[in-house]
Amino acid sequence: MILIAVGKQRGADADLFLRYAERLKPKLKLVELPDGAGAPVEIKRREAASILAHLTPQDHLIALDQDGKSLTSPQFAGLLTQLRDQAQNIVFAIGGAEGFDASIIARANMTLSFGTLTWPHMLARIMLAEQIYRAQCIAANHPYHRGLRP
């Protein structure tokens, strides 16, 4: 699995991301791309070109987008299990502050949302790594998720 993300994460945010990313099997590879510069349309275009340059035609791209589909943790676990069983190479993408260019949404096999609240992009990385870890725990019947609480 790969996460392609715009921007450089530092400090406590990077440490927390790594705490979850290092628990994953297979590991979540992080590709950080530079923030775009210029007018918003140009920023989105440049960031999209950078993201697309890291993809192969076989990659199953899941773009994190505010207009994407919201899943429960068990649904997300089921999706990842299904893609793994199909031997899909899963690539997640988190864009920059301006959002995604339409070319990314068009290329994405799925868009995923963490709800209707607005989240900082650096925090979205942490949330994604934690949700992938949670999904793997759900698939392995590990008690981390605590989905059967009374």
C-alpha positions, 0 to 999 in steps of 0.5 A: 500500500502506498499513500501519496500526499501533498506536503511535508509532515513534521514533528508530532504529526509525523511521529503519530503517523509513523506509530500506526504506519509501522504497525501495518502489514504490508507497510504503508509507504509514504510518498510526500509531494511538494505543495504547489505554488501559484493560482489555485487552478495551477496548484491543483493541476501541478499537484495532480500531475505529480500524483498521476506520475506516481501511479501505474495503470494497475493501481487501485486509487482511493482519493481522500476527498470531502465529497467521497463516500463515508464508510464505517470501519467494518466496511472499510476493513471489508473493502481493504480485504476484498482489494487484497484478495484481488491482489490489487495494489492500493494507493491512497491520495491526499491532495493539498489545501486546494483539493484535487484537480478533476483529473484525480477524481476521474482517475480514482477508483473510489473517493473516500471521505472521513465525514462532513467535517473539514480535517487538516490534511496532515491529520487526515494522514494520521487518521488514514493510517489508524483506520488501515490499522483498525481495518487490519485488526478487524479482519484479524478478529483482534480486539483493538476495534471493540466493535462489539461493545455493549 
